[in-house]
Structures are given as C-alpha cells and as structure tokens.
Amino acid sequence: MKLLASLMARLRRDTRGNVMMITALAMFPTIFALGLSIDYARAMMLKTKMSAAADAAALAATDSFYIQKSGSAAQAAAKQVFNAQVASFQSKTYNPNTDVSISVVDQGGLNLGRTVTVKFRALSLNIFSGILGVTSLKVSGSSVAYATQAPHINFFLVMDKSPSMLLPATSTGLNNIRAATGCAFACHAQLPKSDGINVRDLSGRDVFIDPNFYTSGNSGYGVWYRIDQGGKVLYDKTGTKMGTNVSISASGSLSTISYKDLSNKNKSVTGYYADGYWLTHNYTTIYTTASPITLRVQEETQAAKDLIPYSQTQAARNNVTYKLQFFSFDWTHTGKSSPVVQHSTMTDVNSLTSANVPDLDSTQDWWYANNSPTSTLNIGDKATEFNNMLLSMSSAMPNPGDGASSTSPQEVMMIVTDGVVDEQINGGRRNRELSATNLTNCTAIKNRGIKIAILYTEYLPESLTGDSWSQTNVAPYLPNVLPALKSCASTAADGSPLVYTVTADQSISTALSALFALTVQSARLIK
C-alpha cells in the first residue's frame, strides 16, 4: 500500500503530459461544434435555394399565361417548375411526389384574384453524421403569390399642351435657347419684341418671317429674312443682300418692312419677327454646328406614338383588349366650353398607328403678346386649366366595368403634365401646384372606379431663370408640385402612387410606357 501511495503521488507531481491530454479531450466538443455548424449552414443554403424555387413556382402559376388557365393546370405548372429546379440541388433527400404541396385558390373567378401557396420539405444530408450521430437535418418552407388576371382596360391619354410644355427636353437645349433669347421657353408670339424676345443670327441681324410660310402649324422653313438694323440693310435667309433703306412699321400683330431693292425699286414685305418657337425649330439653321433643339411637347407626341406598339405587345402578352383614346388640354378657347380637345375615339390599340396621334406641336397658339393669345379673348395668361380639364374628362369617361371582358373594361386616365396649373379658380388666379379643389375632383374620378396615372415632366426651377414674375409667383412652389400630383393619382398594387417623374435629358417615351405597365396589375409575392 505504501508503494502504491508513493506511485500515485509521483504521478500527481508529474505534469509533463497534461497539455496533450487536455487538448485531446477538448477536441471532441470542438469537432462536434464545427461539424454541426457546417452541416447546419449547408441545410440553410438548401432551404434558401428551395425557397427561391418555391417563389418561381408560385409566380409561374400566377403569370399572364397561367392566370388564364384552370387551377389544376396552374398547379401542375408550378410543380413542374419547382421540381425541375430542385432536381439539380445536391446532398438532399427529396421526394417530388410527396415533399411539395401546391394550393391554388381562385376568389370568385380568375379575374377577382388567385392565391398560390407552395409548401416544401426535404432532408439535408450531413457530412459529419459519424460525429453528430445524425444523418440529416430537416428543412421546410413556403411561398405565397397573389395575382389577378390582367383586366381589359380603356386608356384615356390626356396630354398637356399648354405653353409651359414649350420647354426644351434637354438641359443643353434649355441652356441654348436661354442664351439666345433670354427665355427658356420657346415663346410662340407674334410680337416677341414686346416681351423682350429678340432672335438674331450670329451677325446680330434680326430674323423676320414671311407669314405666308409661317402660319400656325408651320415650323418656318420657308421664306425668312435678316435685317441689319445698324445699316438698314435687308438680306434673304441665305445672307444675300436684297435691299437698303429699310424702314419698319407695325400694324396690330404684323410688321411691314419697306426697302429699296438692288434696282432701287420700292418694295415691302409684311410678316413677323422670329420668336423662340421659330428658333427652336430652326436652331441649326442659325447655329450650323449645333444639335437640334427638341421641345417637351414634341417628346410628348413621340411618347404617345411609341406607346402604341408597346401597348399592342402587352395586350398580346396578357391576352386582353386594350383601347386608347387621345386628348389634349390647355385653356378654354373662344367658342369652346372646355380646355380639352378630343383627337380620336376609343380604339383597340391593335388598330392604331402613329398617324392616329395628334401633332401637339403644330397646334400651338400664336400669342400677340403676353396675356393675349391670338385664338381667344384675353385670358390673363392663365393657360393651364387643370380643374376644368378634370371636370371635362370626368364627363367624357363612362362608368368603368370590372375588366373581366372587353365589353366591361376598366378605365385609366393617363395624364402627361408639368403639374403647374395656371387657372381662374375660386375667384382668383392660381399658378402653382394642384389646389384642394383639383384634388377633390381627382378623388371624385377615383371614387367612380377610374384609375388616374400621371407622368410628371418635371418643372425645373432653372427654366424660370430671367423671368422675374415666374421667379416670384411660380418658383417658390415647385417643390409642392410632385406631392400634389401623387395625391391626385391612384395607387399601384404595392400602395405607391401611380406617378412617374421624367426630368430633362430623360426619355418621356420610356417613362410613359413604364407608367402604362404600372397600371396593369401583375403577379407579386406576398410572403
């Protein structure tokens, strides 16, 4: 016993192998934890991939094709999509017949909504099963998608053609026209000089236009002249000298140039001084190395043309009927009861061509001078009657249907505008964002079940540079324009306003097509 006690005492005092022994003992829980974390991460990775496959399967059963099919057909399609993707996943145990379930529920018919639920389960095979004592980990999940069948829709496209849409569509164009005339707007006036607009060539000669070649709707590529005010010399549009002893007299909106031609005969020509509108349409004639200037009203017209083939493609894809009707608005002209002009009847988009789109640029009114357009009585420069447009359009649009058939279409009023009203309302002039009265009438239209979608061609503060009245009366309120338009618009499926903003240098055509797509509800994941 003494010998045994002595041996045990020596063993307790000898610590030379303790570290190795402790390390060996500690390795077992470390390896277990490491193996568990690796296998758990692999299981979570499998679940993530299977969840993505479930999302794809749920959306497949609610896409534009299968939303028109029966629930059983959609169920089979979803199952096929899911199993095809899961088949490529490694290190799993999965039975394609029993480990996935797909539920398709239609609420009162396809057009009223379809909910698809995909549930799955599987076993992720462990690579550390010998250490863990477990061969696999369970994974499961689900995905839910909801959609309605694409409805049949009648679109009422209402385009703002008021003078404020005569802004260049690019920042370069804004800078160029402002540098040339001092006004960013392509001011369309028969007495531009009375408004401080002077259009001159690079030699400082005034540009004068023969009215026979510059009527409303003509861009002025016909006969025009150059007047050297200093030397009283008249030149033709090519710069060739025509006469001397020039004198100018005005009568109403017209001016008459009297001169002696090169044969010393007295001659005259009656017409108009060029305005900013003429310059934007003939910019490269004066500035031969520059790029042309495109106005927003021209881009707006092109966007409407581009919308036709896009809507045709969408109608074919969704197997529905889309119809489209074109309107424009500015102010109520003499003899008219509304600022709205109807340019077409409601027509299936498949029967439309670009020829059906009105050329809004060619319908611009010529202003004698500020406050007095040629085709109406003095309206005090109030040229954007947004409220009267809403009232007129509300009367023009019938009550919508549920969209289930082409004979019972839903309705969408799409408005393209810069969002700044300039109108007589509630006894006073308003020249800023939409008023409470405007928004009340927007709500009245929406309450009838008609959607309002708005393309906002952003009103930029720099476009008002050099105009003291606008700087005081309009510029401070520009930040309020977009929020007001959002209040007027309907909401998309995700709750966001049906409003797209397009600013200088951006494509109005692309934005209008995107707004069109946004108004057509599509499949979406909800869980």
C-alpha positions in Angstrom: 0.0 0.0 0.0 2.9 2.3 0.7 4.4 1.6 -2.7 1.0 2.3 -4.4 0.6 5.5 -2.5 4.1 6.6 -3.4 3.4 5.9 -7.1 0.2 7.9 -7.2 2.0 10.8 -5.5 4.7 10.8 -8.2 2.0 10.7 -10.9 0.3 13.7 -9.4 3.5 15.7 -9.3 4.4 14.7 -13.0 2.6 17.3 -15.3 4.6 16.7 -18.4 1.7 15.1 -20.5 -1.2 17.2 -19.2 -1.5 19.6 -22.1 -1.7 16.8 -24.7 -4.3 15.0 -22.7 -6.4 18.2 -22.2 -6.1 19.0 -25.9 -7.2 15.5 -26.8 -10.2 15.7 -24.5 -11.1 19.2 -25.8 -11.0 18.2 -29.5 -14.2 16.1 -29.2 -16.6 19.0 -28.5 -14.7 21.3 -30.9 -15.1 18.9 -33.8 -18.7 18.3 -32.9 -19.5 22.1 -32.9 -17.6 22.6 -36.1 -19.4 19.7 -37.8 -22.8 20.9 -36.5 -22.2 24.5 -37.8 -21.1 23.3 -41.2 -24.0 20.9 -41.7 -26.4 23.5 -40.4 -25.1 26.1 -42.9 -25.5 23.5 -45.7 -29.1 22.9 -44.6 -29.8 26.6 -44.6 -28.3 27.0 -48.0 -30.5 24.2 -49.3 -33.5 25.9 -47.8 -32.6 29.2 -49.4 -32.4 27.6 -52.8 -35.6 25.7 -52.4 -37.4 28.9 -51.2 -36.2 30.6 -54.4 -37.6 27.6 -56.4 -40.9 27.9 -54.5 -41.0 31.6 -55.3 -40.5 30.8 -59.0 -43.2 28.1 -58.9 -45.7 30.4 -57.2 -45.2 33.2 -59.7 -45.4 30.7 -62.6 -48.9 29.7 -61.5 -49.9 33.4 -61.5 -48.2 34.7 -64.6 -50.1 36.2 -67.5 -50.4 32.8 -69.2 -51.4 30.5 -66.4 -53.6 33.1 -64.7 -56.0 32.4 -67.6 -55.9 28.6 -67.0 -57.6 26.4 -64.6 -56.3 25.9 -61.1 -55.2 22.3 -61.9 -53.2 23.5 -64.9 -51.6 26.2 -62.8 -50.8 23.7 -60.1 -49.2 21.3 -62.5 -47.1 24.1 -64.0 -45.9 25.3 -60.6 -45.0 21.7 -59.5 -43.0 21.2 -62.7 -41.1 24.5 -62.2 -40.3 23.6 -58.6 -39.2 20.0 -59.2 -37.1 21.0 -62.2 -35.1 23.4 -60.1 -34.8 21.2 -57.0 -33.6 18.2 -59.1 -30.2 19.9 -59.6 -29.6 20.5 -55.8 -27.0 18.2 -54.2 -26.8 16.4 -50.9 -30.5 16.1 -50.1 -33.3 13.6 -49.8 -36.5 14.8 -51.5 -39.5 13.0 -52.9 -41.0 15.1 -55.8 -44.4 13.4 -55.3 -44.8 13.9 -51.6 -42.5 16.6 -50.4 -44.1 19.5 -52.2 -47.7 20.7 -52.0 -49.2 23.4 -54.1 -52.5 25.1 -53.4 -54.3 27.3 -56.0 -57.3 29.3 -54.7 -59.3 31.5 -57.0 -61.5 34.1 -55.4 -64.8 34.2 -57.3 -63.2 33.6 -60.7 -59.7 34.3 -62.0 -60.3 38.0 -62.6 -61.0 38.6 -59.0 -57.7 37.1 -57.8 -55.7 34.0 -57.4 -53.6 32.9 -54.5 -50.9 30.2 -54.9 -49.2 28.6 -51.9 -46.1 26.4 -52.4 -45.0 24.3 -49.4 -42.0 22.1 -49.4 -39.8 19.9 -47.2 -36.6 17.9 -47.6 -33.6 16.4 -45.7 -30.2 18.0 -45.9 -27.6 15.2 -45.8 -24.9 15.7 -43.2 -21.2 15.2 -44.0 -20.4 14.9 -40.2 -23.0 12.3 -39.5 -20.5 9.9 -37.9 -19.6 12.5 -35.3 -23.0 14.1 -34.8 -24.8 10.8 -34.7 -27.5 12.3 -37.1 -27.5 11.6 -40.8 -29.6 14.6 -41.9 -31.3 17.9 -40.9 -34.9 18.7 -41.8 -35.6 21.8 -44.0 -39.0 23.2 -44.9 -40.6 26.5 -46.2 -43.3 28.1 -48.2 -44.0 30.8 -50.7 -47.3 32.6 -51.5 -48.1 34.7 -54.6 -51.2 36.6 -55.5 -52.3 38.0 -58.8 -55.4 39.0 -60.7 -55.9 38.2 -64.4 -54.8 41.1 -66.5 -58.0 43.2 -67.0 -59.4 44.6 -70.2 -58.7 48.4 -70.0 -59.7 51.6 -71.8 -57.0 54.2 -71.5 -57.8 57.9 -71.8 -54.4 59.6 -72.6 -54.7 63.3 -71.7 -51.7 65.4 -72.8 -50.8 68.9 -71.5 -50.0 71.2 -74.5 -50.0 74.5 -72.6 -47.2 77.0 -73.3 -45.2 75.7 -70.4 -44.7 72.5 -72.3 -42.7 74.5 -74.9 -39.6 73.9 -72.9 -36.6 72.1 -74.4 -36.5 68.5 -73.4 -32.7 68.5 -72.6 -30.6 70.6 -70.3 -28.4 71.6 -73.3 -31.5 72.8 -75.2 -32.6 74.8 -72.1 -29.2 76.5 -71.9 -29.0 77.2 -75.6 -32.4 78.8 -76.0 -32.0 80.8 -72.9 -28.6 82.1 -74.1 -30.1 83.0 -77.5 -33.3 84.8 -76.3 -33.1 85.2 -72.5 -36.1 82.9 -72.1 -36.0 79.2 -71.6 -39.5 78.8 -73.0 -39.9 78.6 -76.8 -42.2 81.6 -76.6 -44.6 81.5 -79.5 -45.5 85.2 -80.0 -46.4 87.4 -82.9 -44.9 90.4 -81.0 -41.9 88.8 -79.4 -40.0 92.1 -79.1 -42.7 93.5 -76.8 -41.9 90.6 -74.5 -38.2 91.1 -74.8 -37.5 88.2 -77.1 -35.0 89.1 -79.8 -34.0 86.3 -82.3 -30.9 87.3 -84.2 -28.3 85.5 -86.4 -24.6 85.2 -85.5 -24.0 88.6 -87.1 -26.6 90.3 -84.8 -29.2 90.7 -87.6 -32.9 90.3 -86.7 -34.8 87.4 -88.2 -38.0 88.3 -89.9 -40.6 85.8 -91.3 -43.0 86.0 -94.2 -46.4 84.9 -92.8 -47.3 83.0 -95.9 -44.7 80.5 -94.8 -45.2 80.7 -91.1 -48.7 80.0 -90.1 -49.8 78.0 -87.0 -48.5 74.5 -87.7 -45.6 75.5 -89.9 -42.2 75.4 -88.4 -40.9 78.3 -90.5 -38.5 76.7 -93.0 -39.9 78.8 -95.8 -39.2 82.5 -96.6 -37.4 84.5 -93.9 -35.1 87.4 -93.9 -32.2 89.0 -91.9 -32.4 92.7 -91.0 -29.2 94.6 -90.2 -30.7 97.4 -88.0 -27.5 99.3 -87.9 -27.0 99.7 -91.6 -30.7 99.4 -92.5 -29.9 96.5 -94.9 -32.2 93.6 -95.8 -30.8 90.1 -96.6 -32.5 86.9 -97.6 -32.3 83.8 -95.4 -29.0 82.8 -97.1 -27.4 86.1 -96.2 -27.6 87.5 -99.7 -28.2 91.3 -99.8 -31.7 92.2 -101.1 -32.1 95.9 -100.4 -31.3 99.0 -98.4 -33.0 102.0 -96.8 -35.0 99.6 -94.6 -37.9 101.0 -92.5 -40.3 99.1 -90.4 -43.8 99.9 -89.4 -46.2 97.9 -87.2 -50.0 97.4 -87.6 -51.6 95.2 -85.0 -49.6 92.0 -84.8 -47.9 92.4 -88.2 -44.9 94.5 -89.1 -44.1 95.8 -92.6 -40.5 96.1 -93.9 -40.2 98.8 -96.6 -36.9 98.9 -98.6 -35.3 99.6 -101.9 -34.2 96.5 -103.8 -30.9 96.4 -105.7 -32.6 98.0 -108.7 -33.6 100.9 -106.5 -37.3 100.0 -106.7 -39.5 100.4 -103.6 -40.7 97.1 -102.2 -42.1 95.7 -99.0 -42.8 92.5 -97.1 -45.2 92.0 -94.2 -44.7 89.5 -91.5 -43.4 88.8 -88.0 -40.2 89.0 -86.1 -39.0 85.5 -85.2 -39.8 84.2 -81.8 -38.3 81.5 -79.5 -40.6 78.9 -81.1 -39.2 79.6 -84.5 -35.7 79.5 -83.2 -36.1 76.1 -81.6 -37.4 74.7 -84.9 -34.7 76.3 -86.9 -31.8 76.3 -84.4 -29.3 74.5 -86.7 -30.0 77.0 -89.5 -28.7 79.8 -87.3 -26.1 77.7 -85.4 -25.0 75.4 -88.1 -22.7 73.3 -85.9 -25.1 72.8 -83.1 -27.6 70.0 -82.4 -31.3 70.5 -83.0 -33.5 71.5 -80.0 -36.4 69.2 -79.2 -39.3 70.6 -77.1 -41.2 68.7 -74.5 -44.4 68.9 -76.5 -42.6 67.2 -79.3 -41.3 64.5 -77.0 -44.8 64.1 -75.6 -46.2 63.5 -79.1 -43.4 60.9 -79.8 -44.1 59.2 -76.5 -47.8 58.7 -77.5 -46.7 57.3 -80.8 -44.2 54.9 -79.1 -46.9 53.8 -76.6 -49.0 52.2 -79.4 -46.6 49.3 -80.3 -45.8 48.8 -76.6 -49.5 48.5 -75.7 -50.0 46.2 -78.6 -47.3 43.9 -77.3 -48.7 44.0 -73.8 -52.2 43.3 -75.0 -51.0 40.2 -76.9 -48.9 39.0 -73.9 -51.8 39.4 -71.5 -54.4 38.1 -73.9 -56.7 41.1 -73.3 -58.1 44.1 -75.2 -56.5 47.5 -74.5 -58.2 50.5 -76.1 -56.7 54.0 -76.3 -58.2 57.5 -76.9 -56.2 60.7 -77.3 -57.0 64.1 -75.7 -55.0 67.3 -75.1 -55.7 70.4 -72.9 -54.5 73.9 -72.3 -57.2 76.6 -71.8 -60.8 77.2 -72.9 -60.7 78.9 -76.3 -63.3 81.2 -77.6 -66.5 79.4 -78.6 -65.5 76.3 -76.6 -66.8 75.1 -73.3 -63.7 73.1 -72.2 -59.9 73.3 -72.4 -59.9 69.7 -73.6 -59.7 68.7 -77.2 -60.7 65.2 -78.2 -58.4 63.9 -81.0 -59.8 60.4 -81.5 -62.4 57.9 -80.5 -61.8 55.0 -78.2 -60.0 52.4 -80.4 -58.4 49.0 -79.9 -54.7 49.5 -79.8 -54.2 46.9 -82.5 -56.0 49.2 -84.9 -53.9 52.3 -84.1 -50.8 53.6 -85.8 -48.7 56.7 -85.2 -50.9 58.6 -87.6 -53.6 58.5 -85.0 -51.6 60.6 -82.6 -52.2 64.3 -82.8 -49.2 66.5 -83.5 -49.4 68.7 -80.5 -46.5 70.9 -81.7 -48.4 72.0 -84.8 -51.5 73.0 -82.8 -49.7 75.7 -80.6 -51.4 79.1 -80.5 -49.6 82.2 -81.6 -49.6 84.9 -78.9 -49.8 88.6 -79.9 -48.0 89.5 -76.7 -48.1 88.4 -73.1 -51.7 88.0 -71.8 -53.3 87.8 -75.3 -53.2 84.7 -77.4 -54.5 85.0 -81.0 -57.3 82.5 -80.9 -59.2 83.6 -77.9 -60.1 86.6 -75.8 -57.6 87.9 -73.2 -57.3 85.2 -70.6 -54.7 87.0 -68.5 -52.0 84.4 -69.4 -53.9 81.7 -67.5 -53.2 78.9 -69.9 -53.4 75.6 -67.9 -56.9 74.9 -66.8 -56.3 71.7 -64.9 -59.5 71.8 -62.9 -61.7 72.3 -66.0 -59.8 69.5 -67.6 -60.7 67.2 -64.8 -64.4 68.1 -64.9 -64.5 67.7 -68.7 -62.7 64.4 -68.6 -65.0 63.1 -65.9 -68.0 63.8 -68.1 -66.3 62.2 -71.1 -65.4 58.9 -69.3 -68.3 56.4 -68.7 -68.5 54.4 -65.6 -65.9 51.5 -65.8 -66.6 47.8 -65.7 -64.7 45.1 -63.8 -62.3 44.4 -66.6 -63.4 40.8 -67.0 -64.2 41.2 -70.7 -63.7 43.7 -73.5 -67.3 44.8 -73.2 -66.8 45.6 -69.5 -63.4 47.3 -69.4 -61.7 49.0 -66.5 -60.7 52.6 -67.2 -57.4 54.5 -66.7 -56.9 58.2 -67.2 -53.2 58.8 -68.0 -52.2 62.5 -67.7 -48.9 63.9 -69.1 -48.2 67.2 -67.5 -45.7 69.5 -65.9 -48.0 69.7 -62.9 -48.2 73.5 -62.6 -51.7 74.9 -63.0 -52.4 78.4 -64.2 -56.2 79.0 -64.0 -59.0 81.0 -62.6 -60.3 79.1 -59.6 -62.5 80.0 -56.6 -62.5 83.7 -57.7 -58.7 84.1 -58.0 -55.7 83.1 -60.1 -53.7 80.1 -59.1 -50.3 79.5 -60.7 -48.6 76.8 -58.7 -49.3 73.1 -57.7 -52.8 71.5 -57.8 -55.3 73.1 -55.4 -57.6 71.4 -52.9 -60.4 71.8 -55.5 -58.3 70.0 -58.1 -57.6 67.2 -55.6 -61.3 66.9 -54.7 -62.1 66.4 -58.4 -59.3 63.8 -58.7 -60.9 62.0 -55.8 -64.3 62.1 -57.4 -62.9 60.5 -60.5 -61.2 57.8 -58.5 -64.3 57.1 -56.5 -66.0 56.1 -59.7 -63.5 53.3 -60.0 -61.4 55.1 -62.7 -57.6 55.0 -62.1 -55.6 58.1 -62.5 -52.0 57.6 -63.6 -49.7 60.7 -64.1 -46.5 61.2 -66.0 -44.8 64.3 -64.4 -42.5 66.1 -66.8 -40.6 67.8 -64.0 -40.9 71.6 -63.9 -37.3 72.7 -63.3 -36.5 76.0 -61.4 -33.8 76.8 -63.9 -36.4 77.0 -66.7 -37.7 80.2 -65.0 -34.3 82.0 -65.0 -34.7 85.5 -66.3 -38.4 85.7 -65.7 -39.0 87.9 -62.7 -42.7 87.2 -62.5 -42.2 83.4 -62.6 -39.4 83.6 -60.1 -41.8 85.3 -57.6 -45.1 83.6 -58.4 -44.1 80.1 -59.5 -40.6 79.1 -58.5 -41.2 79.0 -54.7 -44.0 76.5 -55.1 -42.3 74.0 -57.4 -41.3 71.6 -54.6 -45.0 71.2 -53.9 -45.9 70.0 -57.4 -44.9 66.3 -57.2 -46.6 65.7 -53.8 -49.8 67.2 -55.1 -49.7 65.0 -58.3 -49.2 62.0 -56.1 -52.3 62.9 -54.1 -54.3 63.2 -57.3 -53.1 59.8 -58.7 -54.4 56.4 -57.8 -52.2 53.8 -56.1 -50.4 50.8 -57.6 -50.7 47.3 -56.2 -47.9 47.9 -53.7 -49.6 51.1 -52.4 -47.3 53.6 -54.2 -48.8 56.4 -56.3 -49.2 55.8 -60.0 -46.8 58.6 -60.8 -43.6 58.6 -62.9 -41.3 61.6 -62.9 -39.2 62.4 -66.0 -36.8 65.3 -66.0 -34.5 67.0 -68.5 -32.4 64.5 -70.6 -34.6 61.6 -69.7 -36.9 59.8 -72.1 -40.6 60.7 -71.9 -41.4 57.7 -74.2 -39.7 55.2 -71.8 -41.5 56.8 -68.8 -44.9 56.7 -70.5 -44.6 53.1 -71.4 -43.4 52.3 -67.8 -46.4 54.1 -66.4 -48.7 52.1 -68.7 -47.2 48.9 -67.4 -47.5 50.0 -63.8 -51.3 50.5 -64.2 -51.7 46.8 -65.2 -51.6 44.8 -62.1 -49.1 41.9 -62.2 -48.2 38.9 -60.1 -46.4 39.6 -56.9 -45.0 37.7 -53.9 -46.8 38.5 -50.7 -45.0 36.1 -48.3 
